[in-house]
């Protein structure tokens, strides 16, 4: 049973390492006076188990087993945009890819910047 305990401890250590504020708040992207910070939602699940036993008829036959598994996912939920005009939060709607949303936001920022220069 010790091997199952070690397996679960290792799994929990990794989950704890992954679940931090840095995992939910992405690295800031700075471009021409604007800072864009992605906000993410993280979900996960895991399980583990094990057992051991001895054949009642054949006392020399023993068995042991254990296992752990998990899965997870990350999805973008919003971006924070910081500029000299202030701070705003733009939600990422389902069906819209993060790259597409960021592209739209960056395009808007660039258009506004060009308008100010003209």
WOKA-V114296 format. One record per backbone hydrogen bond with DSSP energy under -0.5 kcal/mol. NH is the residue of the N-H (numbers start at 1). CO is the residue of the C=O. If there is no record, write none. Layout:
BEGIN
nh:NH co:CO
nh:NH co:CO
END
This chain:
BEGIN
nh:5 co:1
nh:6 co:2
nh:7 co:3
nh:8 co:4
nh:9 co:5
nh:10 co:6
nh:11 co:7
nh:12 co:8
nh:13 co:9
nh:14 co:10
nh:15 co:11
nh:16 co:12
nh:17 co:13
nh:18 co:14
nh:19 co:15
nh:20 co:18
nh:23 co:20
nh:24 co:20
nh:25 co:21
nh:26 co:24
nh:26 co:38
nh:29 co:36
nh:30 co:28
nh:31 co:34
nh:34 co:31
nh:35 co:82
nh:36 co:29
nh:37 co:80
nh:38 co:36
nh:39 co:78
nh:40 co:24
nh:41 co:75
nh:43 co:73
nh:45 co:71
nh:47 co:69
nh:49 co:67
nh:51 co:65
nh:53 co:63
nh:55 co:61
nh:59 co:57
nh:61 co:58
nh:62 co:60
nh:63 co:53
nh:65 co:51
nh:67 co:49
nh:69 co:47
nh:71 co:45
nh:73 co:43
nh:75 co:41
nh:77 co:39
nh:78 co:39
nh:79 co:90
nh:80 co:37
nh:81 co:88
nh:82 co:35
nh:82 co:80
nh:83 co:86
nh:86 co:83
nh:88 co:81
nh:90 co:79
nh:91 co:89
nh:92 co:77
nh:93 co:91
nh:96 co:93
nh:97 co:95
nh:101 co:97
nh:102 co:98
nh:103 co:99
nh:104 co:100
nh:105 co:101
nh:106 co:102
nh:107 co:103
nh:108 co:104
nh:109 co:105
nh:110 co:106
nh:111 co:107
nh:112 co:108
nh:113 co:109
nh:114 co:110
nh:115 co:111
nh:116 co:112
nh:117 co:113
nh:118 co:114
END
